[in-house]
């Protein structure tokens, strides 16, 4: 399974502290094992899945696309719920 990262994801992940980055890596591993674990979105964000997880007792969201034919996961963005979907729509 190939995992690719967008520039927005890389920028958001770079800002995390070391212990937050470990939580994020664990989350990415869970998605790699089971790519359909995230909730599929509708409307403007159709085709995108969002996985909710806790990063240091704070709810965080990880947006990704899963392409079954190419067996590829594209990590789009990570962050807290505040303005997450608004920023995700702008990115698309």
Buried (B, 14 or more C-beta within 10 A) or exposed (E): EEBEBBEBBEEBBEEBEEEBBEBBEEBBEBBEEEBEBBEEBEEEBEEBBBBEBEBEEEEBBBBBBBEEEEEBBBBBBBBEEEEBBEBBEEEE
